[in-house]
Amino acid sequence: MPQTSVVFSSILGPSCSGQGQPGMGERGSGAGGSGDLIFQDGRLISGSLEALMEHLVPTVDYYPDRTYIFTFLLSSRVFIPPHDLLARVGQLCMEQRQQLEAGSEKAKLKSFSAKIVQLLKEWTEAFPFDFQDEKAMAELKAITHRVTQCDEENSTVKKAISQMTQSLLLSLTARSQLQELREKLRSPAMDKGPVLKAKPPAAQKDILGVCCDPLVLAQQLTHIELERVSSIHPEDLMQIVSHMDSRDKHRCRGDMTKTYSLEAYDNWFNCLSMLVATEVCRVVKKKHRTRMLEFFIDVARECFNIGNFNSMMAIISGMNLSPVARLKKTWSKVKTAKFDVLEHHMDPSSNFCNYRTALQGATQRSQTANSSREKIVIPVFNLFVKDIYFLHKIHTNHLPNGHINFKKFWEISRQIHEFMTWTQVECPFEKDKKIQSYLLTAPIYSEEALFIASFESEGPENHMEKDSWKTLRTTLLNRA
């Protein structure tokens, strides 16, 4: 799968603080609409939507800070569809062009044309999917046509527009093909198990028959994680905000496309958890089940060492599912000291304080890393999504004076940029197709089948479990 474009690094630089760059980041006080922008210590913190749009548009003497371009284009979709924003940007650009043409200032006109094209280039590189919409593509063509029509002698601008258009079409084609591929890929088969006999023959292949080295399996899981997370884009993550904000009457209705990449990545976590539970519960002999549990504990520990927290959490979740957790006789044989350490890292108390400390350490390692191996950071995706969601819910979109609370969107943009930086890391481990094929296609038990297998391994121990087992057997016999 294609890696996320490096344009995010070039746009945002080493941080996403929103500090203005000398000569770039702030419009002069005489610029139209700037009186509706509020700065604090040189940082833009609020403004009306109209003023924020005007702050995006270059002038002869001004080009917006690139951190602002990314943050505003990312957050604006909460309030206005991209094609409407593009139409307004085009209108503002043409109004300035007309003023320059009236003054017969060809040199300034040439410089301004180049700035318009540069802004459009950064937009199409950072958010190419905005232009999948026919209205947005029509607006883009209209703006570039007017630019070239008004300045036909400027071959540099024409060349830049041509290159921008070709790159955009390539990006859209690649994303379209990727989405078609994702839709064709089948989910792991759900094995409901034979009636009252969920366990497979002893000779049937399991994960230990495919890979018995915890480090190798952790590396292959990291391969899968990075491939899947690389198909997530900033605008996908912004839908966490725009889709959940039903109270905002102006939220972007044109950006309601189903986010296959987010769903696919979330489904991968669930499938891995269920696969772990299946591999444990389907084992016939207690000694082998014990070995399987200890193997997955070691795999989770290797994932932690790599910085692959998402797979680590999925494995722990699988071992904590009721059909696995209730196997007390099996767990009594497991050396649980390593598992206790893992659960300590994923302790949910104090808002997952231990995990966040570990994530911060991995982030710092990544920032100073000299190799791809040390750059790997794969956060627990569900927690990352919740962080964005709660950041959105805690802080309002609008301030009492009607301004957009841009300080909130700086922070959301910073977190999304950091996440996108992690997705760009190239996996340094050699790919093993045999192991990956097993991980992605091995049948997994349904919840019902997991309980059947679990009760067959270790019978019910209390009245509640006996009732559950009785009900389950009756249901299955009636179904048969």
N, C-alpha and C positions, 0 to 999 in steps of 0.2 A: 504494500500500500504506500502511496506517496506520503512523504513527510510534510509536516506543516511548513509553509513558506518561511524563509528566514526574514521576510519583510518585517515581522514583529520586532526583531532585534534592531533592525535599522530604524524603525519608526520610534521605538520607545527608548532605545539606548540602554544603559545599565540599570536604569530605574524608571519608575512610572510616577514620579513625584508630582509632576505637573508644574514644576518651576519653570518660569519663562527663560528662554535662552536670549542672550544679548542680541538685540536687533531683530529678533524673530518672534518671541513669544507674546508680546503685548501690543495691541493697537494703541495708537495715540489717542488722547482724550477727544480729539476732534473727529474721530471716525464715527460714522453713523451708527447709532444704537449703543455705543460703548457706555453711555451714561447709565444703561440698565445692567451693567456688569459690575459685580462687587468683588474686589480683590482683598486678600488678607495676607500681609507679608509677601507680596508679590505673587500670590497664588490665587487663581480664579476660584471662587467658592460658590457663587450663585449668579443668576441672571435670567432674564425672560427668554423664552424660546427664540423669539425673533432676534434678540441681541446675541444669543449664542450662535445662531446661524450666521449672522453678519460677522461674528468673530472668526468663523471658519473660512470666510472668503478673503482671498488675498487682495491687496491693493498695489499700487505702483511701489509704495515704500514699505510694504508689510507682507510677511508671510507667516501663517500661524505656526506656533510651536508644534512639533510633530507629536508630542505626547497629547496635546490638545486634540489634534486631528483624530488620532486613534480613539481617545476617550469619548469625544463627542459623537463620532460616527457609530461607535459601539452602543452608546447609551441613548442616542436620539431615537432609535427604533421603538423605544418605550412610549414615545410621544407622537411620532410621525412616521409613516411608512417611508422606506428609503427612496422610492420613486418620487414621492411628494417633496422630500428634502432635496433631492437632486434637481427637481424642477425649480425650487426656490433658489438654490445655489446658482443655477443657470441664469435665472432672472437677475440676481444681484450682479453676477459677472457681466452680463450684457449691458446693464445700466452703467457700469463703470466704463465699459468699452466705448459706449456712445459718448460719454463725457470726454474721453481721451481723443476720440475721432473728431469731435467738435473743435477741440483745441489744436488739431493737426500736429500732435506730438508723436511722430512715428517711432522714435526710439523708446519712449515710454510704453507705447502700444505694443511693441514687439516684446518688451520685458514682461508686460502684464499677461500677454498671450501665453508665454512660457510658464508663468506661474499658475495659470488656470489649468494647463495641461498637466503640470506637476501635481497639483491637488487631485485631479481626476486619476492620475496614475497611482498615487498612494491609496486612493479609495479602492480602485479596482484590484490592487495587489493585496490589500488587507482584507477586503470583504467582497471577493468576486461573486459570491452567491447572491449578493444584492441584485446583481444584473441578470440573474436567471429570469427575473420578472420582466415580461415584455415591455411594460410601461417604463421601467428603469432603463432598459436598453434603448428604447426610443428616445428618452430624454438625453442619454449619453450621446447618441448619434446627433441629436439636434444641437447640442452644445458644441460638439467638436466641428460640426458642419459650419456653424456660425463663426467659430474661431478662424477656421481656414478661409471662409468666404470673406471675412473682413480683413484678412491679412494674407492674401494669396501669394505674396512674394516670400513669405517666411518658410523656406523649405525645411528648416530645423524643426519647426513646430509640426509640420505635416508628417515628417519622419517619426517624431515622437508619438504622435497620435496613432500612426499605423502600427508601430511596435506595441503600444499599449493595447490596442484592439486585438492584435494577434495573441498576445499573452493572455488576455482575458478569455478569449474563445478557447484557448488550450486548457485553461484552468476549469472553465465550465464543462468542457467535454470530459476531462479527467474525473471531475466530481460526479457527473451524470453516470459515467461508466461504473464508478465505485458504488454508487447507490444501487444501480441495477444488480451488481454482483452481490451486495449485501442482502437484497431481497431474494435472490436465488439460493443463497446458502441456507441449507436446512438447519434447524436447531437440533441439538443432540437428541437422539431417539429417547422417548420416555418408555421405559420398560416397566410394565405393571406387575410382571412376575406371574408365574402359573398360580392358579387358585390353590391357596394354602401351602404352596411349595415355592417360595420365592427364591430359594437358593439355587445357584447354577451348579452344574457338575464340577467336581473338584479340579478337573483338568482345564476348565475354561480360563482363558488368559485374563490376568488382572494387571494393575499398574506396575506391580513389582516384576512381572514377567516382561515388561516393556522397558522399564528403567528402574534400577535398584540403587542409583546414586542420587541422594537428596539434592546435592549441588547442581547436578545436570538437570534434574526436573525443575528446580527453581529457576535456572537459566532459561529453560524452554517456556516456562510460565511468563517470564519477563519478556521474552520475544513476543508472545501472544498479546500481552498487555500493551506493549509499545506500538504494535501494529494496529490494535483496535483504538487506542487512545489518540493515535495520529490522525484519525478521521474525524475527530471532534474539532470544531472551529469556534472562534470567539462568539460569533453570532448565535451558535447553538446554545452556548452557556448563557447568553443574555436572555434567551427565551425563558429561563428560570424566573427572571424578573418580569418580562413582558406578558407571559402567559398566566402568571399567578396573580397579577394585579388587576382583578376584575373591577375594582373601584375606580380606576383611572379611565375616564371616558375617552381620553385621547390616546390610549395605548395603541400600538401598531397592529392593526388588524390584517395588514398585508403580510405580516411575518409569522403567520400561524402554521407554516409548513411543518408537517410531522418530523420530529428530529430522530431519524432512524439511528444516527450515530450514538446519541445519548442512550436510547433504549437498548441498542445492541450491546453497549458497554455495560449497562446495568444488568442485562440478561446474562452476560458472561460471568459476572460475579456470582449470580444465583446458581448458574449451571456448575461452576467450579465447586461451590459449597455442597450442592447435591451430589456431585461426582465423588467428592471425598466421603460423604456419608454412605453412598452406594458401595464404594470400594471396601469400606469397613464392614458394613452390614451383610454383604453378600458372601463373606468368607465363612466357610463351614467350621473350621477348627479354631478353638480359642487361642491356641499358640500363634497361629497365623494372623488372627485378628489383632493380637497384641503387637506383633511385628508391624502390621499395617498402620496401627495408630502411632507407634514410635517413628515409623518412616515419615508419616505426614507431619509429625512434630518437628522432625529434622528439616523437612522441606520448608516449613513455615519459618524456621529459624534462619535458613539460608536466604529466604526471600527478604527477611528483615535486614540481614547483613548487606544484601545487594541494594536495598532501598526500595524494594517492591512491596510496599505496605498493603496495596490492594489485594494481591494474591494471598499475602499473609493473613489478612482479615477474613478473606473468603474461606481459607482452610480452617481457621479457628472456628468460624461460624458453622462450618460443616460438622466439626467434631462436637460442637455444642448443641446440635439438633437433638431433640428428644430421643429418637431411635438409637442414636449413638451414645448419648450421655447416660442413658439408663443401663448400659451394659457394665454393671458394677463389677462383676466377676472378671471381665476382661480388663477393665481399668485398674483393678487391684494388682495386676501383673505388669502394668506399665510404669516405667520410671518417669514420674510426672514432674520432676524438678524443672526440666526444660520447658514443659508446657506451662507451668506456673509462671515462669519468667515471661513467656509470650503473652499470657493473659494479663500480666501486670502492665505490659506495654500498651495493651488494648483495653485497659480498665476504663469504663465509661464515666467514672466519677470525676467531678470537677471539669466537666466538658472535655473529657478525654485528654486531660492534662499531660499524662505520661506519653501518649502517642504524639501529641503536638510538640513535646520536647524532643522526641526522637526525630520527628519530621523536620524540625528546625535544624537539628544537627546534620541531617542528610542534605538539607538545603545549603548550609554553609559549606559542607564538603563539596557539593556540586559547583558552587560558585568559584572555588579555588582549585578545582580539579584540572589535572593535566591529561587525563584519559577519559574515554567514554565510559569506562567501567565505573569510575568515581562520580560521573555526572548523573547517574540514574537516580531519579526521584519519581516514584509512582505513588501518589497519595491515595488514601482510601476515598474513592470517588463519591460514595454516598455522603461522607462527612464534608467533603469539599462543596458538594451541591447544597447541603444544609447550611453551610457557612454563608454562601452567597444568598440563599433564601432569607435567612434571619437578618443578615445585613440589610437586605431590602426591606424587610418588615419592620425592623427597629427604627429606621430612618425614613422620614416621609420623602416623597418625590418633590413636593412643593413646600415652600416656606410660607408663613402667614402673609407675606407681601405679594404672593403669587409667583415669586421667582422659582425656577428649578433649583433644587438643592444639589448643586454640582459637586459639592464636597463629598457627598455620598457616592456619586458616580466615579470620582477619582479613585476611591477605595475599591469599589467593585472592579474597575478597570485594572487596578494594580494587581488584584488577586487573580484575575483571569489572565493577565499577561504573564504572571509567574507560572501559572499552570501551563500555558502555551509554550513557555520556554522549556519546561520539562518534557513536553511531547516531542520536541525537536531532536532529542538525543537519539543517536543511532545505536541500535543494540550491538554490543561488541561480541556477543557470544555466537558461536557457530550454531546454525539452525539444524535441528534433527527432525526431519519430516516424519519419521516413524513415530516418535514420541508425540509430536504435535498432532498428528492424525488421531492418535489414541485419545488425547486430551479433548479434542474438539468433536469427535464422533462416537466415542464409547457410549453405549446406552446408559442412561441413568434411571434409577428407580423413582417412581412416584412416591409421594409421602405415605400412601397406603401400603405400597410394597415394602418400603423401608421398615414400617412397623411390623409387617408380617415376618420379614427376615430377622428383625431384632428379637421378636418374641420366640421365634424358632431357635435362636441362638441361646437366649436366656429367658426362661419362662417368666410370666408375670409374678411379681413378688408381693403385691398388696391388693386390697380390694378394688382400688381404682384401676389398676392395670388389668386385673382379672376381668372387670366389667368391660374395659376397652377391648380386650382380646376377644371376649365373647361376642360383643357387638360386631367387631370386624369380621369374625368368622361367619356369623349369621348373614351379614351383608354379602360376603363373597359367595357363600353357598346359594343364597337366593339369586344372585346374579348369574351363577353358573347354570 
